[in-house]
């Protein structure tokens, strides 16, 4: 189901964006995907190492560890199939922070951001219909939307998994203070505040419990 927030965001996107139709430069999106997958793999390896040593893991880690093989599978399939789509004529944005990217990619990222990845086929249909009430998409853009969605999902998975790793590392950092004397703990906290004035909720929670 399309939420009011998603609808408002899609309407704004369609109203404010300017596009020029030309050949898709798929290499830019593939390069971004390669970077995301490398970083996801590194995060997966780091989390696997932590999980092998620690029992107290934060929410989200098990999902990454259990589903990495699916991410790898989608990456491999898209790496092969996307190279065949370089000659497509798509609407390329000439403004906004997504300048140079296809408008259909921006729609995909907007969908993911506003639903936090919790969407179904009906949400996708409603999103595209809402956009086309203001700006009509080509058949090629509709056809390639599923590919753009995977590109955008890879980007989001990388972002979220990096945040999860950082949160787990913060939790372990606080837990390691438990065996230290009070003066050492205070000195470590002072250094942490100087380095990172805005502490994560996970860090604060672990600190409180310890």
N, C-alpha and C positions, 0 to 999 in steps of 0.2 A: 504494500500500500504506500502511495506517495504522501509523505508528510508535508504540511504547510511550509516547513523550513526548506525542504528540498525543492518544492515548487517555486518558492520565492527566489531561491538561488539560481535555478535553471532559467527562470524568466529574466533575471538580471543579466545572466551570462549571455543569453540570446540577444538581449537589447543592446548591451554595451560592446559586444565583440564585432570586429570588422574582419572580413576574410577575403582572400584572393585565391581563386582556384588554380592549382598547378600540380605538377608531379609530386607525389609524396616522397620525401627523403627519409625512407624507413631506417637508414643506417643510424640516424641520430637516436631514434627510439631503441634500436637494438643495442647501441652503445650504452644507453642508460640502463637497459635491462641486464646487460652483462655486468655492469658495475653493481647493480642491486643484488644480483645473484651471488657475486663474489663476496659481498658484504654479509649477505644472509648466511652463506656457507661458513664464513669465519665466525659469525655469531653462534651458529648451530654447534660448531666444534667447541667453542668456548663454553657454551651452556652444557654440552655433553660432558665436558671435563668437570664442571662444577657439580653436575648431577651425580657423577660417579663417586664424588667425595662427600656430598652434603645431602641430608634428608629434608632440611627445612627450605623448601623452594617456593618462590612466589608464584601466584597464579599466572598462567600463560606459557610457562616454560614447557610443560608437558605437551601442549598443543604444537609448539615449534618442533620439539623432538619427535613427536609422533607423525607429523605431517611433512617433514622435510623432504621425504622421498617423493611426495606428490608435487611439491614445489619444483623439485629437480626434474621431474617428468614433464611438467607443463613448460618449464624453461627449455628443455631439449626439443620438444615438439614445436614450440613457437620459434625457436632459433632457425629451424629448418623451413617452416611454412612461411614465415614473414618475409624471407628474402624474395619470394615470388610476388610480393605486393608492392614493389618499388615503383612500378609504372602507373599506379592508380592516380587519378586526378581527384584531389580532395581540397576542401576549403581549408586553407592555411591561415592561421590568425596573424594579423598585421599589427595588433595591439594587445594589451593586457600582459600579465607576467608570463603568459604562455605564447608570446609572440614567436612565430616560427614553427609552432606545433600545430597539428591538425585540430580543428574545432571539435571534432568528434572525440579526440583524446581528452580535451578539456572537459567535455560533458561526462566522460567516464570517470575522471578524477573527482568531479563535483558530486557525482552519484555516490561514490565510495566515501567521500568525506562526510556527506550529509546523512548517510545511513550507517556509518561505521562498519561497512561491509555486510550489513544485515538487510539484504534485498532479495527479491525474487523476480521471476519473469514479468509479472504484472507491473512491478515498480519500474523495470527497464522500459516497458512499452509506454507507460504513463510519462516517464521522463522524456523519451524521444518525441512523443506527441506534444507535450508542453513546449518543448524547444521549437518544434515545427509550426506551432501556432504563431510564432513570431518570425522564424527564419527557417526556410525549407532546406532539408538535407537531401543530398543526392542519393541515388540507389547505391553507389559505391560506398558512401559514408555509412549507410545503414548496414550494408553487408560486412564492413570491416569493424563494426562496433565491438563485436565479441573479442576481437584481437586487441583492440585498444583497451578494453576492460582488463584483460590479463596483464598488459603492460602496466596499467595503473595499480592493479592489485599487487604486483611484484614490488612496486614502489612503496606501497603502504605496508606490506609485510616487512620490508627492510626497515622502515621507520619504526614500526611497533616493536619488532624483535630487538632492535638496538636499544630502545627505551627499557625493555624488559631486562636485558643483560645489565644495563647500567644500574637499574633498581636492585637486581640481585647482588651485584658487586657492592653497592652501598650497604645492603643488609649484612653481608659478610664482613664488611669493614667495621660496622658497629658491633657485631657479635664477637669479633676478635678483641674488642676492648674489654670484654667481660672479665678477663683474667688479669688485666693490668691494674696497677695501683691508681687511686683517684687523681693524683697529680699528673700522671702520664695521660690519663683519659682527658683531663681538662686541657692539657697542652695539645693533644691530638684534635680535640674539638675546636680549639682556637684556630689551628691551622686549616681545618676543614671549612670553617666559616669564612676565613680570609680567602681561601681558594674558591669557595662556592657559597656566596651569601644566601642563595635560595636553595635550601635543602629539600630533597624530595620527600613526599609523604612516607614512603617506605623507610627512608633513613630515620625520620623522626619517630615513626612507630617502633622500629627496632631499638632505637636509643631509649625510648620510654620503657620498653619491656625489659631492657638490660639494666 
